[in-house]
Amino acid sequence: MTDTPRLLSREWDSFAEACELQDASDVQKREMKRAFMAGARSYSGLIMQHASAGKDVTDTDLAMMEALEVEMAAFLDDVMAGRA
């Protein structure tokens, strides 16, 4: 399928720009992109592994998404405060 959107690639580009990586070494850029994509893969795996079967979203699905969002928001807070 050649028309598949490159959502993660676009997200990486936005992230790299926000991190001002234009002056980073090629090695640092490569390693950061690998870590970024590994995180995205882990997140996707969690969703695929723990989402309920069927096409309807369940309360359990919503609770899982909320828990992931809370954890990510807490990490961002830690980053902004210099704790992570």
C-alpha positions in Angstrom: 0.0 0.0 0.0 1.9 3.1 -1.2 -0.6 5.7 0.1 -0.1 4.8 3.7 0.3 8.0 5.7 3.7 8.4 7.5 2.1 9.6 10.8 5.0 8.6 13.0 7.6 10.0 10.6 5.8 13.3 10.6 5.6 13.2 14.4 9.3 12.5 14.6 10.0 15.5 12.3 8.0 17.7 14.6 9.7 16.3 17.7 13.2 16.7 16.2 12.4 20.3 15.3 11.1 21.1 18.8 14.3 19.6 20.2 16.4 21.7 17.9 18.4 18.8 16.6 19.7 20.6 13.5 23.2 20.9 15.1 23.2 17.4 16.7 25.5 14.8 15.3 24.2 12.2 12.9 24.8 9.5 15.6 22.7 11.4 18.2 19.9 12.0 15.6 19.9 8.3 14.7 19.8 7.2 18.3 17.1 9.6 19.3 15.0 8.5 16.3 15.5 4.9 17.3 14.4 5.6 20.9 11.4 7.7 19.6 10.2 4.9 17.3 10.8 2.2 19.9 8.6 4.2 22.3 5.9 4.5 19.6 6.2 0.7 18.9 5.8 0.0 22.6 2.8 2.2 22.9 1.2 0.6 19.8 2.0 -2.9 21.2 0.3 -2.0 24.5 -2.8 -0.8 22.7 -3.0 -3.9 20.4 -2.3 -6.3 23.3 -4.7 -4.9 25.8 -7.6 -3.5 23.7 -10.8 -5.5 23.8 -11.8 -7.6 20.9 -14.5 -6.3 18.6 -15.2 -2.9 17.1 -16.8 -1.2 20.1 -14.8 0.7 22.6 -15.3 -0.5 26.1 -14.9 1.1 29.5 -11.8 -1.0 30.0 -10.4 0.4 26.7 -11.0 3.9 27.9 -9.5 3.2 31.3 -6.4 1.9 29.7 -6.1 4.9 27.4 -6.6 7.2 30.4 -3.9 5.4 32.4 -1.4 5.7 29.6 -2.2 9.4 29.2 -1.8 10.0 32.9 1.6 8.3 32.9 2.8 10.2 29.9 1.6 13.5 31.4 3.4 12.7 34.6 6.6 12.0 32.8 6.3 15.3 30.8 5.8 17.1 34.1 9.0 15.4 35.4 10.9 16.4 32.3 9.8 20.0 32.6 10.8 20.1 36.3 14.2 18.6 35.5 13.5 15.3 37.3 13.6 13.1 34.2 
